[in-house]
Amino acid sequence: MLVQNSIYLDLAIDRNPIIVSPNILVLDAIRLMNQLLDSSPSKQPTDQILLEARSSCVLVVDGSKLIGIFSKLDVMHLVQKQVNLQSLKIVDVLSDCPMVIRRSQIQDLESMLNLLHGSRCRHLPVLDDFDKIIGVATQESILFAKNRLAEDTLVNVEAQKRAVLNAIPDLIYRISADGIYLECFSSNYVTDLLPSDFDPINKHFSDVLPNDLANRKLHAIEQAIATNKIQSFEQQWNINGQIQYEEVQIVKVNDQEVLTIIRNISDRKQSEEALRESEMRFRSVFDNAAVGISVAALDGKHLAVNQALCQMLGYTENELQVLTFQEITHPDDLEIDLYHYQKLLSNEIDGFHIEKRFCHKNGQFIWGLMSVSIVRDPENQPMYDIALIQNINELKTTQQQLYRLNQELETRIQQRTADLAESEKRKQEILNAIPDLLLRLKQDGTCLDCMLPIVPDKEAFFPIQQNISEVLSPTVLAEQLEVFNEAIITGEVQVYEHKLQKYGEWVYEEVRVSPCGEDEVLVLVRNISDRKRAEEALQLSNEKLIATNKELERVTNLKDEFLAAMSHELRTPLNAILGISEGLLEQAFGELNQRQQGSLKTIQKSGQHLLELINDVLDVAKIEAGMFTLDLTSVSVRYLCDSSLSFVKHLANQKNIQLNLIIHDDVPTAIVIDERRMRQLLINLLSNAVKFTQKNGTVNLEANLANVAIGFSGANSEENFKPEIRFSVSDNGIGISVEDINRLFQPFVQIHSSLSRQYAGTGLGLNLVKKLAELHGGQVSIESKVGEGSCFTVSFPYESS
């Protein structure tokens, strides 16, 4: 009886209603209803009744969504109200969305009829479980179905069963327990469920199905018979090159047979997939929108917020979700916000747009443009609201600034009007003070206006009456007219100079030609005779200076060559003196008494001091003479530092000074330098540090690798940095004052005369350190504080191999 009832329920639904879009004109909809009634004449009274019921309304659908019903009864109401139907659209006269019912919710014909009577409507749209329109039920169609049901109860039960089977949109097989197809029940609704050549009757599953699907169905049959429960699963078929999704249900008939009911669910699968894609698109739009979006409950608590809103207000997502929109609204703007919100909840408006201030997390308020709409359930009850918020703080600030600017502009206009006369007066005074001749000329040299300077000049300009040819020679005139043409053609100021003879003297003039219209120019003529004479004198002076510099350079080179040669000649006999004194001290030539040994030590110490002075002078002279070259080799950093420290170790031990070596992990094992000169540089710095550090002090030698920024780019990338090797010598000695630091690297200079007496030295050590560092492409820097110590750092570029 359930199957029969389902058939008659479907029969009560008119599946061919007139469907129109919301933008169709009311007159067109009426025409469609009349055409349907006129185009299908029928001699059967019942058919005529159903046809009249069908043609009595149209369904208004937006896309696939039903938004309303427009019936002939609505037409009568419009006519009674004398509404002009000429250009009226259906969407403008639709009332609230009509009552609808799902096909799966219909139990019997009587309940459908009661629903129509209770709702006082004549048309009941019927939807499937996916909100797709099936048709429309009317009182006429329901009564027609009830009459047909009463008539069909008198026919054969077998015929009823066959009719029901033919009407259902499923494919039914009667199958034995061991998987043999016994019988097939199908209708025209299921023609697309099977391939055209598929005929499984009296065949086993394994003969017509893939092995995995055959085994799956056999297992389901066993479960259905064993448990007496319906077994459901989904399967896929490739039919005519397309994947078809099917839902299979296996129902136990007895211990020997089951029924398999197969339904095409491809549309449902596609709808589910479309729904998933739609949800993903919405999520993407929600998360990536440039404006702030919030979803809030009716009490104002945020259910969801996007990142743009979080950034706008300075909160995290979790922090906003524990706040209500009332808590982040400026108190002065809350009343108008709640007023519109209440109208939205009561369905008086569909949405509202307001400008209001939001509270930022930092306590400040920012302006936002907010658009709010409400989401309702099928019973039209509000569920939650969606708000779009655009940051217009800059716009508001700009508007306020614009208002202030307008006010200031009004004041300025008044002031400008008052200043205009004064400005014109000052301009005239300025023109009167300019010692130049101002001319307004035609392109052919005709004088339109001539303004002579008021400032007296012994080489006064000649006044021009008619044309500049009055004061210019033919050659100069031709050149000047050509410049006039160039200025007018290019639209740019032309500047040139010429020479005229006035009062028996040559006068130089600078002429500036500015285009003024299509055939006029403004000409400014300035006397530049004094400047020309000064330039000639300056050129002569420069030539003399160049000659002097060349002579000075020659003398300097001769001095450097002399120093280099003399230092070498002095070092040869001095080495002999030092060698013989060292041999005498070692008593290689016989025993010496204490007095003799003391004298020899004085000779050796003085000779060593003189040798150091000569060596430093020789090195400095070679560098300045351009005769100094580096011998670059790969040198171990640790060996270089250890060997340099060993040279000052004896002197440090005498003063009980602790020597420390620090080599950072990022420093390369070996670097390419001139080993002897770099050791000479470090020994000079270490010797100074030990020399100027008091007893029981500390001297550190540190090597590290640093990255130095290149240029002024703010980009933090490797391309904007270069590596440098740095050797630092620091001590806790006497230190250096700020005013003396700039004198440190000058040759033959010690910063204080008392230090010269207390600490012996040539005054060339730091100058040589600076020059050796620069030869390696590096530089020397110093940090020092009097009484606390000094730190000398030598840095030079490093390129990894």
C-alpha positions in Angstrom: 0.0 0.0 0.0 3.0 2.3 0.7 4.2 1.9 -2.9 0.7 2.6 -4.3 0.4 5.7 -2.0 3.7 7.0 -3.2 2.5 6.8 -6.8 -0.6 8.7 -6.1 1.3 11.3 -4.1 3.4 11.9 -7.2 0.3 12.0 -9.3 -1.0 14.8 -7.1 2.0 16.9 -8.0 1.9 18.8 -11.3 5.5 18.3 -12.6 5.2 20.7 -15.5 4.4 24.1 -13.9 5.2 27.4 -15.7 8.6 28.6 -14.4 9.7 32.2 -15.0 12.6 34.4 -13.8 12.2 37.3 -11.4 12.8 40.0 -14.0 9.9 38.9 -16.3 7.1 41.4 -16.8 3.8 40.7 -15.1 2.0 41.0 -18.5 4.3 38.3 -20.0 3.6 36.0 -17.1 -0.2 36.5 -17.7 0.4 35.8 -21.4 2.2 32.5 -20.6 -0.7 31.3 -18.4 -3.3 32.1 -21.0 -1.3 30.5 -23.8 -1.0 27.3 -21.8 -4.7 27.2 -21.3 -5.5 28.0 -25.0 -2.9 25.7 -26.6 -4.1 22.5 -25.0 -7.8 22.0 -25.6 -9.2 18.8 -24.0 -12.5 17.1 -24.3 -12.1 15.3 -20.9 -13.5 17.4 -18.0 -10.9 16.1 -15.6 -8.0 17.1 -17.9 -9.5 20.5 -18.4 -9.7 21.0 -14.6 -6.0 20.0 -14.2 -5.0 22.3 -17.1 -6.8 25.2 -15.6 -5.1 24.6 -12.2 -1.7 24.4 -13.9 -2.3 27.6 -15.9 -3.5 29.5 -12.8 0.0 30.3 -11.6 3.7 30.6 -12.4 6.7 29.7 -10.2 9.3 32.5 -9.9 12.8 31.0 -9.7 16.1 32.8 -9.3 18.7 30.4 -10.6 17.6 27.2 -9.0 15.9 28.8 -6.0 12.2 29.3 -5.7 11.5 32.8 -4.5 7.7 33.1 -5.0 4.4 32.2 -6.7 2.5 34.6 -8.9 -1.2 33.5 -9.6 -4.2 34.7 -11.4 -5.6 35.7 -7.9 -2.6 38.1 -7.6 -3.5 39.5 -11.0 -7.0 40.2 -9.8 -5.7 42.0 -6.7 -3.4 44.2 -8.9 -6.4 45.0 -11.1 -8.5 45.8 -8.1 -5.8 48.2 -6.9 -5.6 49.7 -10.4 -1.9 49.1 -10.6 -0.3 49.9 -13.9 1.0 46.6 -15.3 2.7 48.0 -18.4 6.3 47.7 -17.2 5.8 46.0 -13.8 8.1 43.1 -13.0 7.0 40.1 -11.1 9.8 40.5 -8.5 8.3 43.9 -7.6 4.9 42.4 -6.6 6.0 39.2 -4.9 5.1 38.8 -1.3 7.0 36.6 1.2 8.3 33.3 0.0 5.4 30.8 -0.2 5.0 27.8 1.9 6.7 24.8 0.4 6.9 21.1 1.3 9.5 18.5 0.6 8.5 15.4 -1.3 10.0 13.2 1.4 7.7 14.9 4.1 4.4 14.1 2.3 2.7 11.1 4.0 -0.6 10.9 2.2 -3.0 12.9 0.0 -5.3 13.8 2.8 -2.4 15.6 4.7 -1.5 17.5 1.5 -5.2 18.6 1.2 -5.3 19.7 4.9 -2.1 21.6 4.4 -3.6 23.6 1.5 -6.8 24.3 3.4 -4.9 25.3 6.6 -2.5 27.7 4.8 -5.4 29.2 2.8 -3.4 29.0 -0.4 -4.2 27.3 -3.7 -0.7 26.2 -4.7 1.8 24.2 -2.8 5.3 23.9 -4.3 6.9 20.5 -3.8 10.8 20.2 -3.5 13.1 17.3 -3.3 15.7 16.8 -0.6 18.1 19.1 -2.5 15.6 22.0 -2.7 15.1 21.2 -6.4 11.5 22.0 -7.6 9.5 18.8 -8.4 6.3 20.5 -9.2 3.1 22.1 -7.7 0.3 20.5 -5.8 -3.2 22.1 -6.1 -6.6 21.2 -4.7 -7.5 20.0 -8.2 -4.4 17.8 -8.7 -4.8 16.3 -5.2 -8.5 15.5 -5.8 -7.6 14.1 -9.2 -5.0 11.8 -7.5 -7.6 10.7 -4.8 -10.1 9.8 -7.5 -7.4 7.9 -9.4 -6.5 6.0 -6.2 -10.1 5.1 -5.7 -10.4 3.8 -9.2 -7.2 1.9 -9.2 -8.0 0.0 -6.0 -10.5 -1.9 -8.1 -7.9 -3.2 -10.6 -5.7 -6.3 -10.4 -3.1 -6.3 -7.5 -0.4 -7.5 -10.0 -1.2 -4.6 -12.2 -0.9 -2.3 -9.3 2.5 -3.8 -8.4 3.7 -3.4 -12.0 2.5 0.1 -12.2 4.3 1.0 -9.0 7.5 -0.6 -10.1 7.4 1.2 -13.3 6.9 4.5 -11.6 9.8 4.4 -9.1 13.1 5.9 -10.2 15.1 2.8 -9.0 16.3 -0.4 -10.6 15.3 -3.5 -8.7 16.8 -7.0 -9.0 15.6 -10.2 -7.5 18.8 -12.1 -6.7 19.5 -15.5 -5.2 21.6 -16.0 -2.1 24.5 -17.3 -4.1 24.6 -14.2 -6.5 22.4 -15.2 -9.5 20.2 -12.5 -11.1 16.7 -14.0 -11.1 14.5 -11.1 -12.2 14.7 -7.3 -13.1 12.1 -4.6 -12.3 12.8 -1.4 -14.1 11.0 1.6 -15.6 11.8 4.4 -18.1 13.2 6.4 -15.2 16.2 4.1 -14.9 17.3 3.7 -18.5 20.5 5.6 -17.8 21.4 3.3 -14.9 22.7 0.5 -17.1 24.9 0.2 -20.2 22.8 -0.4 -23.3 24.2 -4.0 -23.7 23.9 -5.0 -20.1 21.6 -8.1 -19.6 22.5 -10.0 -16.3 19.4 -12.2 -15.9 20.4 -15.9 -15.0 24.0 -14.8 -14.7 26.3 -14.8 -11.7 27.8 -11.6 -10.3 31.3 -12.7 -11.3 30.1 -13.0 -15.0 29.0 -9.4 -15.3 30.7 -7.4 -12.6 34.3 -6.6 -11.7 35.7 -9.0 -9.1 35.9 -6.5 -6.3 32.4 -5.3 -6.8 31.0 -8.9 -7.2 32.7 -10.0 -3.9 31.4 -6.9 -2.2 27.8 -7.6 -3.3 28.1 -11.3 -2.2 29.3 -10.2 1.2 26.4 -7.7 1.5 23.9 -10.4 0.6 25.3 -12.7 3.3 25.1 -9.9 5.8 21.5 -9.0 4.9 20.3 -12.6 5.2 22.3 -13.2 8.4 21.3 -10.0 10.2 17.9 -9.4 8.6 19.1 -5.7 8.1 19.2 -3.6 5.0 22.8 -3.4 3.7 23.7 -0.1 1.9 26.7 0.9 0.0 27.7 3.1 -3.0 29.3 2.0 -6.3 30.6 3.6 -9.4 30.1 2.7 -13.1 31.7 4.0 -16.2 28.8 4.4 -18.6 29.4 5.9 -22.0 32.7 7.4 -20.9 31.2 9.1 -17.7 31.4 8.0 -14.1 28.0 7.2 -12.7 27.5 7.1 -8.9 24.9 4.6 -7.6 23.4 3.9 -4.2 22.7 0.2 -3.6 20.5 -1.3 -1.0 20.1 -5.0 -0.4 16.9 -6.2 1.4 16.3 -9.7 2.6 13.2 -11.4 1.1 13.9 -14.9 2.6 16.8 -17.1 3.3 17.2 -17.8 -0.4 16.5 -14.4 -2.1 17.2 -10.7 -1.7 16.2 -7.6 -3.5 18.8 -5.1 -4.7 17.5 -1.6 -5.2 19.9 0.6 -7.2 19.4 4.4 -7.5 21.4 6.9 -9.6 22.9 9.4 -7.2 25.2 11.2 -9.6 23.2 14.4 -9.3 23.4 14.3 -5.5 27.2 13.6 -5.7 27.6 16.6 -8.0 25.5 18.7 -5.7 27.6 17.7 -2.7 30.8 18.5 -4.6 29.4 21.8 -5.7 28.4 22.5 -2.1 31.9 21.7 -0.9 33.4 23.9 -3.6 31.0 26.7 -2.7 31.9 26.4 1.0 35.6 26.5 0.0 35.1 29.6 -2.1 33.2 31.3 0.7 36.0 30.4 3.1 38.6 31.7 0.7 36.7 35.0 0.2 36.1 35.3 4.0 39.8 34.7 4.9 41.3 36.8 2.1 38.9 39.7 1.8 40.4 43.1 1.9 37.7 44.4 4.2 36.9 43.2 7.7 34.1 40.6 8.0 32.5 39.4 11.2 29.7 36.8 11.9 28.0 37.6 15.2 25.3 36.0 17.2 22.1 38.0 18.0 23.5 39.0 21.4 26.5 40.7 19.6 29.1 38.0 20.4 31.5 37.4 17.5 31.2 33.9 16.1 33.8 34.3 13.4 36.1 37.1 12.2 38.6 37.3 9.3 42.2 38.4 9.4 41.5 41.8 7.8 39.3 42.7 10.8 41.9 41.5 13.3 44.6 43.6 11.6 42.2 46.6 11.4 41.5 46.5 15.2 44.7 45.1 16.5 43.2 42.0 18.2 43.8 38.4 17.6 41.0 36.2 16.4 40.5 34.6 19.8 40.5 38.0 21.5 37.7 39.3 19.2 35.6 36.2 19.6 35.2 36.8 23.4 34.1 40.4 22.7 30.7 41.7 21.5 30.3 44.3 18.8 28.9 46.6 21.6 32.2 46.4 23.5 34.3 47.5 20.5 31.9 50.4 19.5 32.5 54.0 20.5 29.9 54.9 23.2 28.7 57.9 21.2 27.9 55.6 18.1 26.3 52.7 19.9 22.8 54.1 20.1 22.4 54.6 16.4 24.0 51.2 15.7 21.5 49.4 18.1 18.6 51.4 16.6 19.3 50.0 13.1 20.1 46.6 14.4 16.7 46.3 16.1 14.9 47.3 12.9 17.0 44.6 11.1 15.9 41.9 13.7 12.3 42.9 13.4 12.5 42.5 9.6 11.7 46.1 8.9 14.8 46.5 6.8 17.0 44.0 4.9 20.3 45.6 5.9 21.8 48.9 6.9 25.0 50.9 6.3 26.5 53.3 8.8 29.8 55.0 9.6 30.9 54.5 13.2 34.0 54.4 15.3 35.6 51.1 16.5 37.8 50.7 19.5 41.3 49.6 18.6 43.2 47.4 21.0 45.7 50.3 21.7 42.8 52.4 23.1 42.4 54.6 20.0 39.3 54.8 17.9 39.2 54.3 14.1 36.4 55.1 11.7 34.8 52.3 9.7 32.0 52.0 7.1 29.9 49.0 8.3 27.3 47.1 6.2 25.1 44.6 8.2 22.7 42.0 7.0 20.8 39.2 8.8 20.7 35.5 8.1 17.3 33.8 8.8 16.2 30.2 9.1 13.5 28.6 6.9 10.9 29.9 9.4 12.2 33.4 8.7 13.7 33.7 12.2 17.0 35.5 12.6 20.0 33.3 13.3 23.1 35.5 13.1 24.3 38.7 11.3 27.1 39.3 8.8 28.9 42.6 8.9 31.4 44.0 6.4 33.7 46.7 7.8 35.9 49.0 5.7 38.6 51.1 7.3 37.8 54.7 6.4 39.9 56.3 9.1 42.2 57.9 6.6 39.2 59.2 4.6 37.7 60.7 7.7 41.0 62.3 8.6 41.3 63.6 5.1 37.8 65.0 5.2 38.5 66.8 8.5 41.8 68.1 7.1 39.9 69.2 3.9 37.4 71.1 6.0 40.2 72.9 7.9 42.0 73.6 4.6 38.8 75.1 3.2 38.5 77.3 6.2 42.2 78.3 5.9 41.7 78.8 2.1 38.9 81.3 2.7 41.2 83.2 5.1 44.1 82.9 2.6 42.0 84.2 -0.3 41.1 87.2 1.7 44.8 87.7 2.7 45.9 87.0 -0.8 43.6 89.6 -2.2 45.0 92.1 0.3 48.6 91.0 -0.6 48.1 91.1 -4.3 48.4 94.9 -4.6 51.4 94.8 -2.3 52.9 92.0 -4.3 52.5 93.9 -7.6 54.2 96.9 -5.9 57.1 94.8 -4.7 57.4 93.1 -8.1 57.7 96.5 -9.7 60.3 97.5 -7.2 62.2 94.3 -7.9 62.1 95.0 -11.6 63.4 98.5 -11.0 66.2 97.1 -8.9 67.4 94.5 -11.5 70.5 95.8 -13.3 69.4 94.1 -16.5 67.7 95.3 -19.7 64.2 93.7 -20.1 62.7 93.6 -23.7 59.5 92.2 -25.1 60.1 91.6 -28.8 58.4 90.2 -31.8 60.0 87.3 -33.6 61.6 89.7 -36.2 63.1 91.9 -33.5 60.4 94.5 -33.4 60.4 96.1 -29.9 57.1 96.0 -28.1 58.4 97.1 -24.7 61.8 98.2 -23.4 62.5 98.5 -19.7 65.9 100.0 -18.9 67.4 99.3 -15.4 67.3 102.2 -13.0 70.6 101.1 -11.3 73.3 103.4 -12.8 75.9 101.6 -15.0 78.9 103.2 -16.6 78.3 100.8 -19.6 74.6 101.8 -19.8 72.3 99.9 -22.1 71.2 101.7 -25.3 67.4 102.3 -25.3 65.6 100.6 -28.2 62.9 102.6 -30.0 61.6 100.4 -32.9 63.9 97.3 -33.5 66.9 95.8 -32.0 68.7 96.4 -35.3 69.2 99.9 -34.0 71.9 98.7 -31.5 73.2 95.4 -33.0 75.5 94.7 -35.9 74.1 92.6 -38.8 76.1 89.5 -37.6 74.9 89.7 -34.0 71.4 90.5 -35.1 71.2 87.4 -37.3 72.5 85.2 -34.5 70.0 86.7 -32.1 67.0 86.3 -34.4 68.0 82.6 -34.9 67.9 82.2 -31.1 64.5 83.8 -31.0 63.2 81.2 -33.5 64.8 78.3 -31.5 63.1 79.5 -28.3 59.6 79.7 -30.0 60.0 76.3 -31.7 61.3 74.4 -28.7 59.3 76.3 -26.0 62.5 76.4 -23.9 64.6 79.2 -22.5 67.7 79.9 -24.7 70.9 81.3 -23.1 73.8 82.7 -25.1 76.5 85.3 -24.8 77.7 88.0 -27.2 80.3 90.8 -27.2 79.5 94.4 -28.2 81.6 97.6 -28.4 80.2 100.5 -26.3 81.8 103.8 -25.7 85.1 102.5 -27.2 85.2 99.3 -25.0 84.2 95.7 -25.5 81.3 94.8 -23.3 80.2 91.1 -22.7 76.5 90.5 -22.3 74.5 87.4 -21.3 71.2 87.1 -23.1 68.3 84.9 -21.9 65.4 84.4 -24.4 62.1 83.0 -23.1 59.2 82.2 -25.5 56.1 84.2 -24.9 53.2 83.2 -27.2 53.5 82.1 -30.9 55.6 85.0 -32.2 56.9 86.9 -29.1 59.8 86.5 -26.8 61.0 88.0 -23.5 64.7 89.0 -23.6 66.8 89.6 -20.4 70.2 91.2 -21.2 72.8 91.3 -18.4 76.3 92.9 -18.4 78.8 90.2 -17.5 82.0 92.0 -18.3 83.2 91.8 -14.7 82.5 88.1 -14.5 84.3 87.5 -17.8 87.4 89.3 -16.5 87.2 87.4 -13.2 87.0 84.1 -15.1 90.0 85.0 -17.2 91.9 85.9 -14.0 90.8 82.6 -12.3 91.9 80.5 -15.3 95.3 82.2 -15.2 95.5 81.5 -11.5 94.6 77.8 -12.0 97.2 77.4 -14.6 99.8 78.8 -12.2 98.6 76.5 -9.4 98.8 73.4 -11.7 102.4 74.3 -12.5 103.2 74.8 -8.8 101.6 71.4 -7.9 103.7 69.7 -10.5 106.8 71.2 -9.1 105.8 70.3 -5.6 105.1 66.8 -6.6 108.6 66.5 -8.2 110.2 67.8 -5.1 108.3 65.4 -2.9 109.3 62.5 -5.1 112.9 63.6 -4.9 112.6 63.8 -1.1 111.0 60.3 -0.8 113.8 58.8 -3.1 116.5 60.5 -1.0 115.0 59.2 2.3 114.7 55.7 0.9 118.3 55.7 -0.4 119.8 57.3 2.8 117.8 55.0 5.1 119.3 52.0 3.3 122.8 53.4 3.4 122.5 54.1 7.1 121.1 50.6 7.9 124.2 48.8 6.5 126.8 50.2 8.9 124.3 50.1 11.8 123.8 46.3 11.3 127.5 45.9 11.6 127.6 48.0 14.9 124.7 45.9 16.3 126.4 42.6 15.3 129.8 43.5 16.8 128.2 44.8 20.0 126.1 41.6 20.3 129.3 39.5 19.9 131.1 41.5 22.5 128.2 41.1 24.9 128.4 37.4 24.4 132.2 37.7 25.2 133.1 36.1 21.9 136.3 38.3 21.9 137.2 37.9 25.5 135.8 38.5 29.0 134.3 41.9 29.9 133.8 43.6 33.2 130.5 45.0 34.4 131.2 48.5 33.3 132.2 47.4 29.8 129.0 45.2 29.5 126.8 48.1 30.6 128.4 50.4 28.0 127.9 47.8 25.3 124.2 47.3 26.3 123.7 51.1 25.9 125.4 51.0 22.5 123.2 48.0 21.5 120.0 49.6 22.8 120.7 52.9 21.1 121.6 51.1 17.8 118.4 49.0 17.9 116.3 52.1 18.5 118.1 53.8 15.6 117.5 50.7 13.4 113.8 50.7 14.2 113.6 54.4 13.3 115.5 53.8 10.0 113.3 50.8 9.1 110.1 52.8 9.8 111.4 55.7 7.8 112.4 53.4 4.9 109.0 51.7 4.8 107.1 55.0 5.0 109.3 56.5 2.3 108.9 53.4 0.0 105.1 53.6 0.4 104.9 57.3 -0.3 107.4 56.9 -3.3 105.2 54.1 -4.7 108.0 51.6 -4.5 106.3 49.4 -2.0 104.6 46.1 -3.2 102.8 43.4 -1.2 103.8 39.7 -1.3 100.3 38.1 -1.0 100.2 34.5 0.2 97.8 32.3 2.1 98.6 32.6 5.8 97.2 30.8 8.8 95.3 33.2 11.1 96.3 31.5 14.3 100.0 31.2 13.2 100.0 35.0 12.4 98.5 35.9 15.7 100.8 33.5 17.8 103.9 34.7 16.0 103.0 38.4 16.5 102.4 37.8 20.3 105.7 36.1 20.7 107.5 39.3 19.7 106.1 41.2 22.6 106.0 38.4 25.1 109.3 39.2 26.7 108.4 42.9 27.2 105.0 41.9 28.6 106.6 39.4 31.1 108.8 42.2 32.4 105.7 44.2 33.3 103.7 41.2 34.3 101.1 42.0 31.6 98.8 39.1 30.6 98.5 38.5 26.8 95.2 37.0 25.5 94.4 35.6 22.1 90.7 35.4 21.0 89.8 33.9 17.5 86.1 33.6 16.8 84.6 30.4 15.3 83.5 32.2 12.1 87.1 33.3 11.3 88.5 31.4 8.3 91.5 29.1 8.9 93.7 31.0 6.4 93.6 34.4 4.6 95.5 35.9 1.7 97.8 38.7 2.9 101.4 39.9 3.0 102.5 37.8 6.1 105.6 39.9 7.0 103.8 43.3 6.7 100.7 42.1 8.5 102.9 40.7 11.3 104.7 44.1 11.3 101.4 45.9 11.6 100.2 43.7 14.5 103.6 43.9 16.3 103.4 47.7 16.1 99.9 47.7 17.7 100.9 45.1 20.3 104.1 46.9 21.2 102.2 50.1 21.7 99.6 48.4 23.9 102.3 46.7 26.1 104.3 50.0 26.2 101.4 52.1 27.4 99.9 49.6 29.8 100.9 49.7 33.4 102.2 46.7 35.3 99.8 43.8 36.0 97.6 44.9 33.1 96.0 43.0 30.2 96.4 43.1 26.4 94.0 41.3 24.1 94.4 40.3 20.4 91.0 39.4 18.9 90.2 38.2 15.3 86.6 38.1 14.0 84.6 38.1 10.8 81.9 40.9 10.4 79.3 41.8 7.7 79.3 45.5 6.8 76.4 47.2 5.0 77.0 48.5 1.5 75.4 51.8 0.5 72.1 53.1 2.0 69.7 50.3 0.9 67.4 49.2 3.6 67.0 45.7 2.1 68.3 43.0 4.5 69.8 40.7 1.9 73.2 39.2 1.4 73.8 41.3 -1.6 73.8 44.5 0.6 76.6 43.3 2.9 80.3 42.5 2.4 82.4 40.4 4.9 85.4 41.9 6.6 88.3 40.4 8.6 89.0 42.4 11.8 92.0 42.2 14.1 91.6 44.2 17.3 94.3 45.0 19.9 92.9 46.3 23.2 94.5 47.2 26.5 93.6 48.7 29.9 96.4 51.2 29.8 96.6 55.0 30.0 94.1 55.7 27.1 93.9 58.6 24.7 91.9 61.8 24.9 89.4 62.7 22.1 91.3 65.7 20.9 94.5 63.7 20.5 93.1 60.8 18.5 93.2 62.7 15.1 96.9 63.3 15.5 97.8 59.6 16.2 98.5 58.6 12.6 100.6 61.6 11.6 104.3 60.7 11.0 106.9 61.6 13.7 104.2 62.6 16.2 103.6 61.5 19.8 100.5 63.0 21.3 102.2 64.5 24.4 105.8 65.7 25.0 105.9 64.0 28.4 105.1 60.7 26.8 108.1 61.0 24.5 110.3 61.1 27.5 108.5 58.4 29.4 107.9 56.0 26.5 110.5 55.9 23.8 109.4 55.7 20.1 109.9 57.0 16.6 106.4 58.4 16.1 106.1 56.5 12.8 104.6 53.2 14.1 100.9 54.1 13.8 101.4 56.0 10.6 103.0 52.9 9.1 100.1 50.7 10.5 97.6 53.0 8.7 99.5 52.8 5.4 100.0 49.0 5.6 96.2 48.6 6.3 95.3 50.8 3.4 97.7 48.8 1.1 95.6 45.8 2.0 92.4 47.7 1.0 91.5 48.2 4.7 91.4 50.8 7.4 92.3 51.5 11.0 89.8 52.7 13.7 90.3 53.5 17.4 88.1 53.6 20.5 89.7 55.0 23.6 89.0 56.6 27.0 91.6 58.3 29.2 92.5 56.1 32.2 90.6 53.1 30.9 92.5 51.9 27.9 92.3 51.8 24.1 91.2 49.4 21.3 92.8 49.6 17.8 90.9 47.7 15.1 92.3 46.9 11.6 89.7 45.7 9.1 90.1 44.7 5.5 87.8 43.0 2.9 87.6 39.2 2.9 86.5 37.1 -0.1 85.9 33.4 0.5 87.5 30.9 -1.8 
